[in-house]
Amino acid sequence: MTGCPTPQRITTYSLSANRQRPLAGAFHNAIFNTFRRFRHQVLYVAPPFLIAYATMNWAVERNEYLNSKPGRLLEGDDE
């Protein structure tokens, strides 16, 4: 026989590439992905909220005025 005999029963273990660092870059990607998604959706979400806030603010101020003494006198509401 020439050379060494063939080794028998040698077991090797290894990790796959996607199991070695499961959270690699997760924080960095979360920041930039959140910013990208926010930038693309803000024009769909912000205008209705601003309109609703302005309407609600106007309604509250109008209600407070109508329930005040000058508001009742100007509107002529006699209860």
N, CA, C and O atoms as a printed pandas DataFrame, in Angstrom:
     atom_number atom_name residue_name chain_id  residue_number  x_coord  y_coord  z_coord
0              1         N          MET        A               1    0.818   -1.176    0.000
1              2        CA          MET        A               1    0.000    0.000    0.000
2              3         C          MET        A               1    0.871    1.253    0.000
3              4         O          MET        A               1    1.880    1.328    0.701
4              5         N          THR        A               2    0.460    2.228   -0.798
5              6        CA          THR        A               2    1.248    3.449   -0.851
6              7         C          THR        A               2    0.485    4.575   -0.171
7              8         O          THR        A               2   -0.737    4.663   -0.291
8              9         N          GLY        A               3    1.172    5.398    0.512
9             10        CA          GLY        A               3    0.548    6.546    1.160
10            11         C          GLY        A               3   -0.198    6.175    2.415
11            12         O          GLY        A               3   -0.035    5.074    2.942
12            13         N          CYS        A               4   -1.033    7.106    2.907
13            14        CA          CYS        A               4   -1.795    6.919    4.131
14            15         C          CYS        A               4   -3.131    6.262    3.811
15            16         O          CYS        A               4   -3.664    6.429    2.714
16            17         N          PRO        A               5   -3.669    5.517    4.766
17            18        CA          PRO        A               5   -4.993    4.947    4.540
18            19         C          PRO        A               5   -6.068    6.041    4.562
19            20         O          PRO        A               5   -5.857    7.094    5.164
20            21         N          THR        A               6   -7.194    5.811    3.926
21            22        CA          THR        A               6   -8.293    6.769    3.893
22            23         C          THR        A               6   -8.903    6.902    5.283
23            24         O          THR        A               6   -9.263    5.898    5.897
24            25         N          PRO        A               7   -9.027    8.147    5.792
25            26        CA          PRO        A               7   -9.595    8.301    7.134
26            27         C          PRO        A               7  -11.076    7.903    7.146
27            28         O          PRO        A               7  -11.804    8.140    6.182
28            29         N          GLN        A               8  -11.489    7.313    8.221
29            30        CA          GLN        A               8  -12.870    6.872    8.372
30            31         C          GLN        A               8  -13.520    7.606    9.549
31            32         O          GLN        A               8  -12.850    7.969   10.517
32            33         N          ARG        A               9  -14.844    7.819    9.447
33            34        CA          ARG        A               9  -15.649    8.391   10.533
34            35         C          ARG        A               9  -15.150    9.747   11.031
35            36         O          ARG        A               9  -15.044    9.959   12.239
36            37         N          ILE        A              10  -14.851   10.644   10.133
37            38        CA          ILE        A              10  -14.487   12.020   10.496
38            39         C          ILE        A              10  -15.711   12.891   10.241
39            40         O          ILE        A              10  -16.216   12.969    9.121
40            41         N          THR        A              11  -16.182   13.549   11.313
41            42        CA          THR        A              11  -17.366   14.395   11.216
42            43         C          THR        A              11  -16.945   15.848   11.297
43            44         O          THR        A              11  -16.176   16.231   12.178
44            45         N          THR        A              12  -17.448   16.658   10.377
45            46        CA          THR        A              12  -17.173   18.087   10.417
46            47         C          THR        A              12  -18.494   18.836   10.551
47            48         O          THR        A              12  -19.521   18.422   10.013
48            49         N          TYR        A              13  -18.441   19.935   11.272
49            50        CA          TYR        A              13  -19.623   20.773   11.496
50            51         C          TYR        A              13  -19.322   22.176   10.985
51            52         O          TYR        A              13  -18.186   22.642   11.063
52            53         N          SER        A              14  -20.341   22.841   10.465
53            54        CA          SER        A              14  -20.184   24.222   10.028
54            55         C          SER        A              14  -21.541   24.918   10.095
55            56         O          SER        A              14  -22.594   24.281   10.078
56            57         N          LEU        A              15  -21.478   26.244   10.172
57            58        CA          LEU        A              15  -22.688   27.052   10.160
58            59         C          LEU        A              15  -22.905   27.598    8.757
59            60         O          LEU        A              15  -21.956   27.944    8.054
60            61         N          SER        A              16  -24.155   27.669    8.369
61            62        CA          SER        A              16  -24.432   28.269    7.072
62            63         C          SER        A              16  -24.212   29.777    7.156
63            64         O          SER        A              16  -24.171   30.343    8.249
64            65         N          ALA        A              17  -24.073   30.418    6.015
65            66        CA          ALA        A              17  -23.750   31.849    5.979
66            67         C          ALA        A              17  -24.865   32.701    6.587
67            68         O          ALA        A              17  -24.584   33.741    7.184
68            69         N          ASN        A              18  -26.123   32.280    6.445
69            70        CA          ASN        A              18  -27.204   33.101    6.978
70            71         C          ASN        A              18  -27.476   32.826    8.451
71            72         O          ASN        A              18  -28.363   33.463    9.019
72            73         N          ARG        A              19  -26.770   31.927    9.088
73            74        CA          ARG        A              19  -26.969   31.653   10.504
74            75         C          ARG        A              19  -25.854   32.228   11.377
75            76         O          ARG        A              19  -25.958   32.183   12.603
76            77         N          GLN        A              20  -24.823   32.751   10.797
77            78        CA          GLN        A              20  -23.686   33.179   11.589
78            79         C          GLN        A              20  -23.950   34.473   12.344
79            80         O          GLN        A              20  -23.602   34.583   13.520
80            81         N          ARG        A              21  -24.553   35.444   11.695
81            82        CA          ARG        A              21  -24.857   36.734   12.331
82            83         C          ARG        A              21  -26.284   37.106   11.973
83            84         O          ARG        A              21  -26.499   37.856   11.021
84            85         N          PRO        A              22  -27.266   36.601   12.711
85            86        CA          PRO        A              22  -28.655   36.816   12.310
86            87         C          PRO        A              22  -29.113   38.277   12.427
87            88         O          PRO        A              22  -30.042   38.672   11.724
88            89         N          LEU        A              23  -28.504   39.074   13.276
89            90        CA          LEU        A              23  -28.911   40.480   13.432
90            91         C          LEU        A              23  -27.879   41.452   12.883
91            92         O          LEU        A              23  -27.850   42.620   13.271
92            93         N          ALA        A              24  -27.035   40.974   11.984
93            94        CA          ALA        A              24  -26.011   41.844   11.409
94            95         C          ALA        A              24  -26.665   42.941   10.587
95            96         O          ALA        A              24  -27.380   42.657    9.627
96            97         N          GLY        A              25  -26.426   44.184   10.956
97            98        CA          GLY        A              25  -26.956   45.322   10.216
98            99         C          GLY        A              25  -28.428   45.597   10.456
99           100         O          GLY        A              25  -29.001   46.452    9.779
100          101         N          ALA        A              26  -29.057   44.912   11.383
101          102        CA          ALA        A              26  -30.498   45.087   11.597
102          103         C          ALA        A              26  -30.817   46.494   12.099
103          104         O          ALA        A              26  -31.779   47.104   11.632
104          105         N          PHE        A              27  -30.041   47.016   13.026
105          106        CA          PHE        A              27  -30.307   48.353   13.569
106          107         C          PHE        A              27  -30.108   49.413   12.493
107          108         O          PHE        A              27  -30.930   50.319   12.349
108          109         N          HIS        A              28  -29.028   49.303   11.745
109          110        CA          HIS        A              28  -28.740   50.259   10.673
110          111         C          HIS        A              28  -29.835   50.225    9.613
111          112         O          HIS        A              28  -30.319   51.272    9.185
112          113         N          ASN        A              29  -30.226   49.030    9.190
113          114        CA          ASN        A              29  -31.267   48.902    8.162
114          115         C          ASN        A              29  -32.618   49.360    8.687
115          116         O          ASN        A              29  -33.415   49.908    7.925
116          117         N          ALA        A              30  -32.894   49.151    9.960
117          118        CA          ALA        A              30  -34.182   49.568   10.521
118          119         C          ALA        A              30  -34.327   51.083   10.471
119          120         O          ALA        A              30  -35.404   51.593   10.166
120          121         N          ILE        A              31  -33.266   51.795   10.765
121          122        CA          ILE        A              31  -33.315   53.260   10.750
122          123         C          ILE        A              31  -33.582   53.767    9.336
123          124         O          ILE        A              31  -34.484   54.577    9.123
124          125         N          PHE        A              32  -32.801   53.293    8.376
125          126        CA          PHE        A              32  -32.927   53.818    7.017
126          127         C          PHE        A              32  -34.183   53.304    6.329
127          128         O          PHE        A              32  -34.771   54.022    5.519
128          129         N          ASN        A              33  -34.609   52.079    6.630
129          130        CA          ASN        A              33  -35.836   51.558    6.044
130          131         C          ASN        A              33  -37.044   52.318    6.592
131          132         O          ASN        A              33  -37.973   52.628    5.847
132          133         N          THR        A              34  -37.033   52.618    7.894
133          134        CA          THR        A              34  -38.124   53.389    8.489
134          135         C          THR        A              34  -38.182   54.789    7.880
135          136         O          THR        A              34  -39.266   55.282    7.568
136          137         N          PHE        A              35  -37.039   55.427    7.710
137          138        CA          PHE        A              35  -37.009   56.758    7.099
138          139         C          PHE        A              35  -37.522   56.712    5.665
139          140         O          PHE        A              35  -38.288   57.586    5.259
140          141         N          ARG        A              36  -37.116   55.709    4.892
141          142        CA          ARG        A              36  -37.551   55.586    3.505
142          143         C          ARG        A              36  -39.064   55.377    3.425
143          144         O          ARG        A              36  -39.738   56.001    2.605
144          145         N          ARG        A              37  -39.592   54.501    4.275
145          146        CA          ARG        A              37  -41.027   54.243    4.254
146          147         C          ARG        A              37  -41.808   55.470    4.712
147          148         O          ARG        A              37  -42.858   55.774    4.147
148          149         N          PHE        A              38  -41.315   56.175    5.721
149          150        CA          PHE        A              38  -41.968   57.392    6.196
150          151         C          PHE        A              38  -42.005   58.444    5.095
151          152         O          PHE        A              38  -43.028   59.095    4.881
152          153         N          ARG        A              39  -40.879   58.607    4.397
153          154        CA          ARG        A              39  -40.782   59.617    3.345
154          155         C          ARG        A              39  -41.766   59.336    2.212
155          156         O          ARG        A              39  -42.316   60.265    1.620
156          157         N          HIS        A              40  -41.986   58.067    1.912
157          158        CA          HIS        A              40  -42.895   57.731    0.816
158          159         C          HIS        A              40  -44.368   57.784    1.230
159          160         O          HIS        A              40  -45.234   57.905    0.364
160          161         N          GLN        A              41  -44.674   57.697    2.516
161          162        CA          GLN        A              41  -46.059   57.649    2.962
162          163         C          GLN        A              41  -46.547   58.946    3.599
163          164         O          GLN        A              41  -47.750   59.101    3.811
164          165         N          VAL        A              42  -45.655   59.875    3.908
165          166        CA          VAL        A              42  -46.044   61.061    4.665
166          167         C          VAL        A              42  -47.066   61.920    3.912
167          168         O          VAL        A              42  -47.927   62.531    4.545
168          169         N          LEU        A              43  -46.996   61.980    2.595
169          170        CA          LEU        A              43  -47.941   62.802    1.842
170          171         C          LEU        A              43  -49.321   62.174    1.767
171          172         O          LEU        A              43  -50.289   62.857    1.434
172          173         N          TYR        A              44  -49.431   60.892    2.067
173          174        CA          TYR        A              44  -50.736   60.249    2.119
174          175         C          TYR        A              44  -51.382   60.384    3.503
175          176         O          TYR        A              44  -52.608   60.371    3.617
176          177         N          VAL        A              45  -50.575   60.511    4.536
177          178        CA          VAL        A              45  -51.070   60.485    5.908
178          179         C          VAL        A              45  -51.186   61.886    6.505
179          180         O          VAL        A              45  -52.174   62.188    7.174
180          181         N          ALA        A              46  -50.200   62.738    6.277
181          182        CA          ALA        A              46  -50.157   64.042    6.944
182          183         C          ALA        A              46  -51.287   64.994    6.538
183          184         O          ALA        A              46  -51.894   65.584    7.432
184          185         N          PRO        A              47  -51.612   65.184    5.258
185          186        CA          PRO        A              47  -52.674   66.151    4.922
186          187         C          PRO        A              47  -54.024   65.843    5.565
187          188         O          PRO        A              47  -54.651   66.770    6.078
188          189         N          PRO        A              48  -54.515   64.590    5.570
189          190        CA          PRO        A              48  -55.792   64.363    6.265
190          191         C          PRO        A              48  -55.721   64.672    7.755
191          192         O          PRO        A              48  -56.680   65.195    8.324
192          193         N          PHE        A              49  -54.591   64.352    8.396
193          194        CA          PHE        A              49  -54.452   64.668    9.817
194          195         C          PHE        A              49  -54.419   66.174   10.045
195          196         O          PHE        A              49  -55.022   66.667   10.999
196          197         N          LEU        A              50  -53.721   66.913    9.181
197          198        CA          LEU        A              50  -53.682   68.365    9.337
198          199         C          LEU        A              50  -55.058   68.981    9.103
199          200         O          LEU        A              50  -55.454   69.900    9.820
200          201         N          ILE        A              51  -55.783   68.490    8.119
201          202        CA          ILE        A              51  -57.139   68.998    7.876
202          203         C          ILE        A              51  -58.054   68.672    9.050
203          204         O          ILE        A              51  -58.843   69.516    9.475
204          205         N          ALA        A              52  -57.954   67.460    9.572
205          206        CA          ALA        A              52  -58.784   67.075   10.718
206          207         C          ALA        A              52  -58.433   67.905   11.946
207          208         O          ALA        A              52  -59.325   68.315   12.689
208          209         N          TYR        A              53  -57.137   68.160   12.172
209          210        CA          TYR        A              53  -56.729   68.972   13.314
210          211         C          TYR        A              53  -57.233   70.407   13.170
211          212         O          TYR        A              53  -57.736   70.984   14.134
212          213         N          ALA        A              54  -57.104   70.981   11.988
213          214        CA          ALA        A              54  -57.570   72.357   11.775
214          215         C          ALA        A              54  -59.082   72.452   11.944
215          216         O          ALA        A              54  -59.576   73.408   12.540
216          217         N          THR        A              55  -59.820   71.476   11.428
217          218        CA          THR        A              55  -61.275   71.468   11.571
218          219         C          THR        A              55  -61.677   71.345   13.033
219          220         O          THR        A              55  -62.566   72.057   13.501
220          221         N          MET        A              56  -61.029   70.451   13.744
221          222        CA          MET        A              56  -61.353   70.253   15.157
222          223         C          MET        A              56  -61.008   71.498   15.973
223          224         O          MET        A              56  -61.765   71.888   16.862
224          225         N          ASN        A              57  -59.875   72.117   15.674
225          226        CA          ASN        A              57  -59.476   73.332   16.384
226          227         C          ASN        A              57  -60.483   74.450   16.126
227          228         O          ASN        A              57  -60.872   75.158   17.055
228          229         N          TRP        A              58  -60.913   74.617   14.859
229          230        CA          TRP        A              58  -61.913   75.622   14.534
230          231         C          TRP        A              58  -63.226   75.339   15.269
231          232         O          TRP        A              58  -63.850   76.259   15.797
232          233         N          ALA        A              59  -63.648   74.069   15.303
233          234        CA          ALA        A              59  -64.914   73.718   15.953
234          235         C          ALA        A              59  -64.865   73.983   17.453
235          236         O          ALA        A              59  -65.843   74.463   18.026
236          237         N          VAL        A              60  -63.750   73.681   18.090
237          238        CA          VAL        A              60  -63.629   73.929   19.533
238          239         C          VAL        A              60  -63.653   75.429   19.816
239          240         O          VAL        A              60  -64.349   75.877   20.728
240          241         N          GLU        A              61  -62.897   76.205   19.040
241          242        CA          GLU        A              61  -62.889   77.657   19.253
242          243         C          GLU        A              61  -64.263   78.272   18.977
243          244         O          GLU        A              61  -64.699   79.170   19.698
244          245         N          ARG        A              62  -64.936   77.792   17.942
245          246        CA          ARG        A              62  -66.278   78.301   17.620
246          247         C          ARG        A              62  -67.266   77.954   18.728
247          248         O          ARG        A              62  -68.104   78.777   19.098
248          249         N          ASN        A              63  -67.168   76.740   19.255
249          250        CA          ASN        A              63  -68.056   76.320   20.338
250          251         C          ASN        A              63  -67.812   77.164   21.592
251          252         O          ASN        A              63  -68.760   77.594   22.250
252          253         N          GLU        A              64  -66.551   77.395   21.917
253          254        CA          GLU        A              64  -66.243   78.227   23.085
254          255         C          GLU        A              64  -66.749   79.656   22.885
255          256         O          GLU        A              64  -67.252   80.272   23.825
256          257         N          TYR        A              65  -66.621   80.182   21.674
257          258        CA          TYR        A              65  -67.118   81.539   21.407
258          259         C          TYR        A              65  -68.641   81.592   21.505
259          260         O          TYR        A              65  -69.192   82.509   22.114
260          261         N          LEU        A              66  -69.318   80.619   20.912
261          262        CA          LEU        A              66  -70.786   80.650   20.944
262          263         C          LEU        A              66  -71.340   80.450   22.348
263          264         O          LEU        A              66  -72.457   80.880   22.635
264          265         N          ASN        A              67  -70.590   79.816   23.214
265          266        CA          ASN        A              67  -71.037   79.622   24.593
266          267         C          ASN        A              67  -70.529   80.715   25.531
267          268         O          ASN        A              67  -70.726   80.632   26.743
268          269         N          SER        A              68  -69.882   81.730   24.981
269          270        CA          SER        A              68  -69.429   82.845   25.812
270          271         C          SER        A              68  -70.476   83.970   25.754
271          272         O          SER        A              68  -71.388   83.946   24.928
272          273         N          LYS        A              69  -70.323   84.943   26.642
273          274        CA          LYS        A              69  -71.278   86.049   26.703
274          275         C          LYS        A              69  -71.295   86.864   25.408
275          276         O          LYS        A              69  -72.376   87.137   24.887
276          277         N          PRO        A              70  -70.134   87.263   24.870
277          278        CA          PRO        A              70  -70.186   88.019   23.609
278          279         C          PRO        A              70  -70.755   87.202   22.449
279          280         O          PRO        A              70  -71.447   87.751   21.592
280          281         N          GLY        A              71  -70.481   85.934   22.411
281          282        CA          GLY        A              71  -71.010   85.095   21.345
282          283         C          GLY        A              71  -72.513   84.959   21.409
283          284         O          GLY        A              71  -73.185   84.978   20.378
284          285         N          ARG        A              72  -73.045   84.821   22.604
285          286        CA          ARG        A              72  -74.508   84.724   22.758
286          287         C          ARG        A              72  -75.182   86.047   22.378
287          288         O          ARG        A              72  -76.245   86.048   21.757
288          289         N          LEU        A              73  -74.570   87.154   22.747
289          290        CA          LEU        A              73  -75.151   88.458   22.414
290          291         C          LEU        A              73  -75.117   88.701   20.902
291          292         O          LEU        A              73  -76.088   89.210   20.342
292          293         N          LEU        A              74  -74.010   88.345   20.231
293          294        CA          LEU        A              74  -73.889   88.591   18.814
294          295         C          LEU        A              74  -74.806   87.680   17.994
295          296         O          LEU        A              74  -75.394   88.127   17.010
296          297         N          GLU        A              75  -74.933   86.428   18.381
297          298        CA          GLU        A              75  -75.767   85.489   17.642
298          299         C          GLU        A              75  -77.249   85.643   17.966
299          300         O          GLU        A              75  -78.098   85.156   17.219
300          301         N          GLY        A              76  -77.565   86.304   19.054
301          302        CA          GLY        A              76  -78.965   86.554   19.411
302          303         C          GLY        A              76  -79.674   85.333   19.946
303          304         O          GLY        A              76  -80.891   85.223   19.795
304          305         N          ASP        A              77  -78.970   84.427   20.555
305          306        CA          ASP        A              77  -79.589   83.209   21.092
306          307         C          ASP        A              77  -80.157   83.520   22.468
307          308         O          ASP        A              77  -79.406   83.828   23.394
308          309         N          ASP        A              78  -81.484   83.442   22.611
309          310        CA          ASP        A              78  -82.145   83.693   23.894
310          311         C          ASP        A              78  -82.674   82.388   24.453
311          312         O          ASP        A              78  -83.705   81.879   24.013
312          313         N          GLU        A              79  -81.962   81.861   25.416
313          314        CA          GLU        A              79  -82.439   80.634   26.064
314          315         C          GLU        A              79  -82.920   80.913   27.449
315          316         O          GLU        A              79  -83.358   79.998   28.147
